[in-house]
Amino acid sequence: MPHTARSTRGIALLLACLSALGPFSIDTYLPSFPDIAAQLGATPLEVQQTLSAYLLSFAAMTLWHGAIADRFGRRRVILGALALFGVASLGCMLATSIGQLWFWRAMQGITAGAGIVISRAIVRDLYDGAAAQRLMAQITMMFALAPAIAPVIGGWLQIAFGWRAIFAFLVLATAALWLACLKLLPETLPPEKRQSLRPTYLAGAYREVMSSPRFLFACSALALNFGGFFVYVLSAPAFLMRHLGLPETAFLWLFGPAMAGLMCGSWISGRLAGKLPPGKTIAVAYAIMATAALLNLGLNLSLPPGLPWSVAPLFVYTIGMSLAMPNLTLFALDPFPDKRGLAASCQTFFQSGFNGLSAALIAPLLWGSTLHLALGMAGLLIAGGLAALAHRRLRLLPG
């Protein structure tokens, strides 16, 4: 069926909301870390591990969301995952110990990944080529609003009602999204294209995807690029409240510039779709990210932490990051046209697994100073650039 610009914007908005649920449930409660520690008698590191529990379980389950959606269809799996996420959010709201909060955050992570995995599969169900890049860019633009407003909402809820109100808000938001999907989300995978869940088939399919060098290098580039920014998200309480001396309601200083950059880069990516070859678009993106990383290092070496210079490079960096993201995502999925859901699962597993590693190990090593965070951004970007270069060389090989 033909898709008008209006219908494309409609599906983009719904898919963006589904994709944003996971990041939203990370960013909303960041301003509450000190209050959670005080109320549950936990150390700051124990509260930080609620984030690790979420991210690691998110990563583990994303391996399965796509395969399940390839078997039973996109719509049914989305509705089930949203219902379970709402239950897990209620469990977080009612937690009376840090151990209970770890458990329910892990349950949130198990269900939250369905939205981002299946939304990518839906894009590839509906579109190819430049049209897919444009839709992916539209989704990223809309998705960028959620991380920008989430910590602001969380900060005001924290000030007004305490940390439990944040999870109550997630319960209500999830219920609204479930109703929207029930009414508006189409089924994009016809029965004749559905895949088996037989263990032998799945083992072969996962082995095919996860052993593909092109897939692995594209996923590595995506994860490492994102990591250069995400270490700031994971370190937000220390970065904003300790190093910059800001209150719980000032998280927009971090997320506002970063998400504005994300929206700008996604808009540029959509405008360039079909006009500039994907390889050249990615090269421009890395030039922008490199400029941001060098600027960040220079400012940290020459000036004490402060506003606005400590956050300005994040705006530039996320422009480049989001400019590269749609094409790198499509490059990861394109070799597997008959296994798009499963490939999207593997790609999200790769990304979220690295995010979990960052939360557990990398961010705690870097959040001691703003210079360490700047060095972390630069190092992760260099690694991501090398992965993208390796992918390009493989993609250009004959055959």
Secondary structure as GFF3:
##gff-version 3
##sequence-region A 1 399
A	DSSP	alpha_helix	5	27	.	.	.	ID=ss1
A	DSSP	three_ten_helix	30	32	.	.	.	ID=ss2
A	DSSP	alpha_helix	33	40	.	.	.	ID=ss3
A	DSSP	alpha_helix	44	72	.	.	.	ID=ss4
A	DSSP	alpha_helix	74	94	.	.	.	ID=ss5
A	DSSP	alpha_helix	98	126	.	.	.	ID=ss6
A	DSSP	alpha_helix	129	143	.	.	.	ID=ss7
A	DSSP	alpha_helix	145	161	.	.	.	ID=ss8
A	DSSP	alpha_helix	164	184	.	.	.	ID=ss9
A	DSSP	three_ten_helix	191	193	.	.	.	ID=ss10
A	DSSP	alpha_helix	199	210	.	.	.	ID=ss11
A	DSSP	alpha_helix	213	234	.	.	.	ID=ss12
A	DSSP	alpha_helix	236	236	.	.	.	ID=ss13
A	DSSP	pi_helix	237	243	.	.	.	ID=ss14
A	DSSP	three_ten_helix	248	250	.	.	.	ID=ss15
A	DSSP	alpha_helix	252	272	.	.	.	ID=ss16
A	DSSP	alpha_helix	278	302	.	.	.	ID=ss17
A	DSSP	alpha_helix	312	333	.	.	.	ID=ss18
A	DSSP	alpha_helix	340	357	.	.	.	ID=ss19
A	DSSP	pi_helix	358	362	.	.	.	ID=ss20
A	DSSP	alpha_helix	363	366	.	.	.	ID=ss21
A	DSSP	alpha_helix	370	395	.	.	.	ID=ss22
###
